[in-house]
Amino acid sequence: MMQRLYRRLALNRFVVLGRVGMDLYADPPGTEIGAATRFFSAIGGSAGNIAVALARQGSQAALLTRVSDDAVGRYCRAELARYGVETAHVGTAGGSARTSLAVTETRAVGCQTVLYRNDAADFALRPEDADAVDFAPVAALVVTGTALAAEPSRTATLRALDRARAAGAVCVLDLDWRAYSWASPEQAAAVCLATAQACDLVVGNDEEFDLLAPGAGRALAQSLAQDAPRLVIYKRGAEGSVTFTPDFSFQTGIYPVRALKPMGAGDGFMGGLLAGLAQGRTLERAVLRGAATAAMIVAGVGCAPASPDRAALDDFMTLHAPGRTADAHRPA
C-alpha cells in the first residue's frame, strides 16, 4: 500500500476540493473585534489553506470550488493565484451565493470569530465541475468534509472522488466537521464515515472521529486502517497525533510554540504531511513536517500568510524539537 501511495504522490500535483473564504483579522494582533479600528485581510477556509500550504512547500496545487460573483470572490481568486495555487477550477456561483467571510481575532485565549456563511458559494459546486478536472496527472484529490454537508456540493464531491479513484489518484479526506454546516450530527456521521471508507488517507481530530463512532473514535481510526490498505491519522490536539497503518502505528508529538491564535493548525498539518510524502520522505518524517507546519501557522498572523515555504520549514525543524513521542508499534 505504501509503495503505491508513494509512487502516485511522487507526481506532486494535488487537487483540493472545498471552501475558500476571506478572513478579516482585528489588527494589531491581540485587538478585540469590538475595539478594532482596522483589519488585516487574508484568504481562509480549510481547502484554500491546504492548497496554499502545498504550494508554499513546492507542490503543484489546484483548488476545486466556487466563489461568489463579487469583490470578495475576486479577492479570493486573486490571492490564491498570488500564493501559486491554480485557479482554473475555481468557478463562479451566481445569484445570491456569497463567499464566506470570517471576522476574527489574533488571540490564543478567548479568540472570537464571527462567520458569515449564508447561501455559501462553495456549496454551489456541481458534478459537472468535477467532470471538468483531468485526474490522470494528479497525485491526489484532497476533499474536506464540509464539502459533503450540502447539495449539490456533496454529489460533486463524491463524483470527484469516483473519477480520481478511477484515474489511480490517491483519495484523501480531511474530516473537517463544522456542525453549523450540517442538518444533524447523525447525517454528518453517516456521510463522512461512508466517504472515509472510500479513501486512501483519512485525517481528523478526536472530536471528529468520536462523531463517527461515539465513545470509540480512536478504535474506529485504528479499524479503518486495518480493514483496508489505508492510512489514518488521529489528531489529539496538544497531545499530538497517532498514525495508524495496516501494519503498525506510531505517536507523534507537537512542536511547542507560543500560539497567537487557535486556527489553521489542521490545514497546515495536512499540507505539510502531503508535501512531505510527495517529496519521498518517510511516513514518520512527513507527519512531523505536518506538525511543524501546524505550529508555525498558529504562531503567526493569518493562516495563509503564516504558512511556511520549504526552506523556512526546514530551518524551523532544525532549530526546534517536537514533544516526546511514544515508541512505534511495529510487527516483530
C-alpha positions as CSV (number, residue, x, y, z in Angstrom):
1,M,0.0,0.0,0.0
2,M,2.7,2.5,0.9
3,Q,4.6,1.8,-2.3
4,R,1.6,2.5,-4.4
5,L,0.9,5.7,-2.4
6,Y,4.5,6.9,-2.7
7,R,4.6,6.2,-6.5
8,R,1.4,8.2,-7.1
9,L,2.3,11.1,-4.7
10,A,5.6,11.5,-6.5
11,L,3.6,13.2,-9.2
12,N,3.4,16.1,-6.7
13,R,0.3,17.6,-8.2
14,F,-2.8,18.0,-5.9
15,V,-6.4,19.0,-6.4
16,V,-8.0,20.3,-3.2
17,L,-11.8,20.4,-3.1
18,G,-13.7,22.6,-0.7
19,R,-14.2,26.1,0.5
20,V,-12.1,29.3,0.3
21,G,-13.1,32.5,2.1
22,M,-12.0,35.9,3.2
23,D,-10.7,36.4,6.7
24,L,-10.6,39.8,8.4
25,Y,-8.3,39.9,11.4
26,A,-8.6,42.6,14.0
27,D,-5.3,44.5,13.8
28,P,-2.9,44.7,15.5
29,P,-2.7,41.2,17.0
30,G,-4.4,41.0,20.4
31,T,-7.1,43.5,19.5
32,E,-10.7,42.5,20.2
33,I,-13.1,42.8,17.3
34,G,-15.3,45.3,19.3
35,A,-12.3,47.6,19.8
36,A,-10.8,47.3,16.3
37,T,-10.4,50.3,14.1
38,R,-8.6,48.4,11.3
39,F,-8.4,44.8,10.0
40,F,-5.9,42.7,8.2
41,S,-7.2,40.6,5.3
42,A,-6.2,37.1,4.2
43,I,-7.8,34.1,2.5
44,G,-9.1,31.4,4.7
45,G,-11.2,28.3,4.5
46,S,-9.8,24.8,5.0
47,A,-9.4,23.8,1.4
48,G,-7.9,27.2,0.5
49,N,-5.5,27.0,3.4
50,I,-4.4,23.4,2.5
51,A,-3.8,24.4,-1.1
52,V,-1.7,27.3,-0.1
53,A,0.3,25.1,2.3
54,L,1.0,22.7,-0.5
55,A,2.0,25.4,-3.0
56,R,4.3,27.1,-0.4
57,Q,6.1,23.8,0.1
58,G,6.8,23.1,-3.5
59,S,3.8,21.1,-4.7
60,Q,1.5,22.0,-7.6
61,A,-1.9,22.6,-6.1
62,A,-5.2,23.5,-7.7
63,L,-8.4,24.4,-5.9
64,L,-11.8,23.0,-7.0
65,T,-14.6,25.2,-5.7
66,R,-16.9,28.0,-6.5
67,V,-16.7,31.6,-5.3
68,S,-19.3,34.5,-5.5
69,D,-19.5,36.8,-8.4
70,D,-18.5,39.9,-6.4
71,A,-15.4,41.6,-5.0
72,V,-14.9,39.1,-2.2
73,G,-14.9,36.2,-4.7
74,R,-12.5,38.1,-6.9
75,Y,-10.3,38.8,-3.9
76,C,-10.1,35.0,-3.1
77,R,-9.3,34.1,-6.7
78,A,-6.5,36.7,-6.9
79,E,-5.0,35.7,-3.6
80,L,-4.9,32.1,-4.4
81,A,-3.1,32.9,-7.6
82,R,-0.6,35.1,-5.7
83,Y,0.2,32.1,-3.5
84,G,0.8,29.9,-6.5
85,V,-2.5,27.9,-6.3
86,E,-4.0,27.1,-9.7
87,T,-7.5,28.7,-10.1
88,A,-8.7,27.1,-13.4
89,H,-11.3,25.1,-11.5
90,V,-12.4,28.0,-9.2
91,G,-15.8,28.6,-10.7
92,T,-18.3,31.4,-10.1
93,A,-21.6,31.0,-8.3
94,G,-24.2,33.5,-9.4
95,G,-27.4,34.8,-7.9
96,S,-27.4,35.4,-4.1
97,A,-24.5,33.0,-3.4
98,R,-21.7,34.5,-1.3
99,T,-18.2,33.6,-0.5
100,S,-17.7,33.0,3.3
101,L,-16.5,35.9,5.3
102,A,-14.9,35.5,8.8
103,V,-14.2,38.4,11.1
104,T,-11.8,37.1,13.7
105,E,-9.0,37.9,16.2
106,T,-5.4,37.0,16.7
107,R,-5.6,35.8,20.3
108,A,-4.6,32.4,21.7
109,V,-7.1,32.7,24.6
110,G,-10.7,33.9,24.2
111,C,-10.4,34.2,20.4
112,Q,-13.7,35.3,18.9
113,T,-14.8,34.6,15.3
114,V,-17.9,35.9,13.6
115,L,-18.6,33.8,10.5
116,Y,-20.9,34.9,7.7
117,R,-21.8,31.8,5.6
118,N,-25.3,32.3,4.3
119,D,-26.0,30.7,0.9
120,A,-22.4,29.7,0.7
121,A,-20.9,29.8,-2.8
122,D,-18.7,26.7,-2.3
123,F,-21.9,24.6,-1.7
124,A,-22.9,25.5,-5.3
125,L,-20.1,23.2,-6.7
126,R,-21.8,20.9,-9.2
127,P,-21.0,17.5,-10.6
128,E,-20.0,19.0,-14.0
129,D,-17.3,21.0,-12.2
130,A,-15.8,17.7,-11.1
131,D,-16.2,16.3,-14.6
132,A,-14.1,19.1,-15.9
133,V,-11.0,18.0,-14.0
134,D,-8.4,15.7,-15.6
135,F,-7.3,13.5,-12.8
136,A,-4.8,11.4,-14.9
137,P,-1.8,13.5,-14.0
138,V,-3.0,14.2,-10.4
139,A,-1.2,12.7,-7.4
140,A,-4.1,13.1,-5.0
141,L,-7.5,14.5,-4.6
142,V,-7.9,16.1,-1.2
143,V,-11.5,16.6,-0.1
144,T,-12.7,18.4,3.1
145,G,-15.7,17.1,5.0
146,T,-17.6,20.4,4.9
147,A,-18.0,20.0,1.1
148,L,-20.1,16.9,1.9
149,A,-22.6,18.9,4.1
150,A,-25.0,20.2,1.4
151,E,-26.1,19.7,-2.2
152,P,-25.1,19.9,-4.9
153,S,-21.6,20.1,-3.4
154,R,-22.0,16.6,-1.8
155,T,-22.8,14.9,-5.1
156,A,-20.0,16.9,-6.8
157,T,-17.5,15.8,-4.1
158,L,-18.5,12.1,-4.4
159,R,-18.3,12.4,-8.2
160,A,-14.8,13.9,-8.0
161,L,-13.7,11.0,-5.7
162,D,-15.1,8.4,-8.1
163,R,-13.2,10.0,-11.0
164,A,-10.0,10.4,-9.1
165,R,-10.1,6.8,-7.9
166,A,-10.7,5.6,-11.5
167,A,-7.7,7.6,-12.7
168,G,-5.5,6.0,-10.0
169,A,-5.1,9.1,-7.8
170,V,-4.8,8.9,-4.1
171,C,-8.0,9.9,-2.4
172,V,-7.6,11.9,0.8
173,L,-10.3,13.0,3.3
174,D,-9.9,15.7,5.9
175,L,-13.0,15.2,8.1
176,D,-13.2,18.9,8.8
177,W,-16.5,18.7,10.7
178,R,-18.3,22.0,11.2
179,A,-21.6,21.4,13.0
180,Y,-23.3,24.6,11.6
181,S,-22.9,23.3,8.0
182,W,-24.9,20.0,8.6
183,A,-28.6,19.2,9.1
184,S,-27.7,17.0,12.0
185,P,-24.7,15.2,13.6
186,E,-26.2,11.9,12.6
187,Q,-26.2,12.9,8.9
188,A,-22.6,14.1,9.2
189,A,-21.5,10.8,10.8
190,A,-23.2,8.6,8.2
191,V,-21.9,10.6,5.1
192,C,-18.4,11.1,6.4
193,L,-17.9,7.5,7.5
194,A,-19.0,6.2,4.1
195,T,-16.6,8.7,2.4
196,A,-13.7,7.7,4.8
197,Q,-14.2,4.1,3.8
198,A,-13.7,5.1,0.2
199,C,-10.5,7.0,0.7
200,D,-6.8,6.0,1.0
201,L,-5.9,8.5,3.7
202,V,-8.1,9.9,6.4
203,V,-7.2,12.7,8.8
204,G,-9.3,14.0,11.6
205,N,-9.2,15.0,15.3
206,D,-10.5,13.1,18.3
207,E,-13.8,15.1,18.2
208,E,-14.4,14.3,14.6
209,F,-13.7,10.6,14.9
210,D,-15.9,10.5,18.0
211,L,-18.7,12.0,15.8
212,L,-18.3,9.0,13.5
213,A,-18.2,6.5,16.4
214,P,-19.4,8.0,19.7
215,G,-17.1,7.0,22.6
216,A,-15.0,4.9,20.3
217,G,-13.3,7.4,17.9
218,R,-9.7,6.1,18.4
219,A,-10.9,2.5,17.9
220,L,-12.6,3.5,14.7
221,A,-9.5,5.2,13.4
222,Q,-7.5,2.1,14.0
223,S,-10.1,-0.2,12.5
224,L,-10.3,2.0,9.3
225,A,-6.6,1.5,8.8
226,Q,-6.8,-2.3,9.4
227,D,-9.9,-3.0,7.5
228,A,-8.3,-1.9,4.2
229,P,-4.9,-0.7,3.0
230,R,-5.4,2.8,4.3
231,L,-3.6,5.4,6.3
232,V,-5.5,7.1,9.2
233,I,-4.2,9.9,11.3
234,Y,-5.9,10.6,14.6
235,K,-5.1,14.0,15.9
236,R,-5.3,14.8,19.6
237,G,-4.6,18.5,19.9
238,A,-1.8,19.3,22.3
239,E,-1.1,15.6,22.8
240,G,0.0,15.2,19.2
241,S,-1.3,12.5,16.8
242,V,-1.4,8.8,16.3
243,T,-0.8,7.4,12.8
244,F,-2.4,4.0,12.0
245,T,-1.4,1.9,9.0
246,P,-2.4,-1.7,8.3
247,D,0.8,-3.0,9.8
248,F,1.9,-0.6,12.6
249,S,1.1,2.6,14.4
250,F,3.2,5.4,16.0
251,Q,2.6,8.5,18.0
252,T,3.9,12.0,17.1
253,G,4.2,15.0,19.4
254,I,3.6,18.6,18.6
255,Y,6.2,21.4,18.3
256,P,5.7,23.7,21.3
257,V,5.3,27.3,20.2
258,R,3.8,30.5,21.6
259,A,0.4,30.4,19.8
260,L,-1.1,33.6,18.6
261,K,-4.4,32.0,17.5
262,P,-6.1,28.6,17.5
263,M,-7.0,28.5,13.8
264,G,-5.2,26.9,10.8
265,A,-3.3,24.1,12.5
266,G,-5.2,21.3,10.9
267,D,-5.0,22.8,7.4
268,G,-1.2,23.3,7.8
269,F,-0.8,19.7,9.1
270,M,-2.5,18.3,6.0
271,G,-0.4,20.4,3.6
272,G,2.9,19.7,5.3
273,L,2.1,16.0,5.5
274,L,1.2,15.6,1.9
275,A,4.0,17.7,0.6
276,G,6.4,15.7,2.7
277,L,5.1,12.4,1.3
278,A,5.3,13.8,-2.2
279,Q,9.0,14.6,-1.6
280,G,9.6,11.0,-0.7
281,R,10.1,11.4,3.0
282,T,9.4,8.6,5.4
283,L,5.9,8.5,6.8
284,E,7.2,9.4,10.2
285,R,9.1,12.4,8.9
286,A,6.2,13.6,6.8
287,V,3.9,13.5,9.8
288,L,6.5,15.6,11.7
289,R,6.5,18.1,8.8
290,G,2.8,18.4,9.1
291,A,3.1,19.0,12.9
292,A,5.8,21.7,12.3
293,T,3.7,23.4,9.6
294,A,0.8,23.5,12.1
295,A,3.0,25.0,14.8
296,M,4.3,27.7,12.5
297,I,0.8,28.7,11.4
298,V,-0.7,29.0,14.9
299,A,2.3,31.1,15.9
300,G,1.8,33.6,13.0
301,V,-0.8,36.1,11.9
302,G,-3.3,34.8,9.5
303,C,-3.3,31.2,8.1
304,A,-2.2,31.5,4.5
305,P,0.3,34.4,5.3
306,A,1.8,32.3,8.1
307,S,2.2,29.2,6.0
308,P,5.9,28.4,5.6
309,D,7.8,27.7,2.5
310,R,10.0,24.6,2.4
311,A,13.2,26.5,3.4
312,A,11.5,28.2,6.4
313,L,10.0,24.8,7.5
314,D,13.4,23.1,7.2
315,D,15.0,25.9,9.3
316,F,12.2,25.6,11.9
317,M,12.6,21.9,12.2
318,T,16.4,22.2,12.6
319,L,16.1,24.7,15.5
320,H,13.1,23.1,17.2
321,A,12.3,19.6,18.5
322,P,8.8,18.1,18.8
323,G,7.5,16.9,22.1
324,R,8.3,13.4,23.2
325,T,6.7,10.6,21.1
326,A,5.8,7.1,22.1
327,D,7.6,4.1,20.6
328,A,6.3,2.9,17.3
329,H,4.2,-0.3,17.4
330,R,5.6,-2.4,14.6
331,P,5.3,-6.1,13.9
332,A,8.1,-8.2,15.4
